[in-house]
Amino acid sequence: MKPLRNQADLLAAQERYPLGLGEISSILLGKEIQADEILFDDYKAQKLARVEGFHIRLSVGLVETFYIRGELTDLRSVFRRLLEQ
């Protein structure tokens, strides 16, 4: 993983937004590397990421992508495990 260039941005964002360190740092790093998409299941993190211009990818969408690429073959069991968790 790439470290954030400006750690001060992380500290300022932690004070400003009611999110965990992982969510905030993911958004800041995504902005630094000019990512288009970001993976979040947390609703508050999704809202902030959308405001920051990201397309949100959820776990279900990621699983679907892996299935289409042929990297997953048993889609039913993966969805069953997601529902259990």
C-alpha positions in Angstrom: 0.0 0.0 0.0 1.2 3.5 -0.8 1.6 5.9 2.2 -0.3 9.2 2.2 1.9 12.1 1.1 0.3 14.6 3.5 -0.4 13.1 7.0 -1.7 16.5 8.1 -4.7 16.0 5.8 -5.5 12.7 7.6 -5.5 14.4 11.0 -7.7 17.3 9.8 -10.1 14.9 8.1 -10.4 12.8 11.3 -11.5 15.8 13.2 -13.9 16.9 10.5 -15.7 13.6 9.6 -17.2 10.9 11.9 -15.5 8.1 10.1 -12.8 5.5 11.0 -9.2 6.0 10.1 -9.4 3.3 7.4 -12.2 5.0 5.6 -10.7 8.4 5.8 -7.3 7.3 4.7 -8.8 5.3 1.8 -10.6 8.4 0.5 -7.5 10.6 0.8 -5.3 8.0 -0.9 -7.8 7.6 -3.6 -7.7 11.3 -4.2 -3.9 11.3 -4.3 -3.7 8.6 -6.9 -6.7 9.9 -8.8 -8.8 6.8 -8.5 -12.2 6.6 -10.1 -13.7 4.0 -7.8 -13.5 3.0 -4.2 -14.8 0.0 -2.2 -16.9 0.8 0.8 -19.7 -1.0 2.7 -20.0 1.7 5.3 -22.9 4.1 4.4 -21.3 7.2 5.9 -18.0 6.5 4.1 -20.0 6.0 0.8 -21.7 9.4 1.2 -18.4 11.2 1.7 -16.7 9.3 -1.1 -19.5 10.3 -3.5 -19.2 13.9 -2.5 -15.5 13.6 -3.2 -16.3 12.4 -6.8 -15.8 8.6 -6.4 -17.9 5.9 -8.0 -18.8 3.5 -5.2 -18.2 -0.2 -5.5 -19.9 -2.5 -3.0 -18.9 -6.0 -2.1 -21.7 -7.5 -4.2 -20.5 -5.5 -7.3 -16.9 -6.7 -6.7 -18.0 -10.3 -6.4 -20.0 -9.9 -9.7 -16.9 -8.5 -11.4 -14.8 -11.5 -10.3 -17.5 -13.9 -11.5 -17.7 -12.3 -14.9 -13.9 -12.4 -15.2 -14.0 -16.1 -14.4 -12.1 -15.7 -11.2 -15.1 -17.1 -9.2 -17.1 -20.1 -10.2 -19.4 -20.7 -7.2 -21.3 -17.5 -7.1 -24.1 -18.9 -4.9 -21.8 -19.9 -2.1 -20.0 -16.5 -2.1 -23.4 -14.7 -1.8 -24.5 -17.1 0.9 -21.3 -16.3 2.9 -21.9 -12.5 2.4 -25.4 -12.9 3.7 -24.2 -14.8 6.7 -21.7 -12.1 7.6 
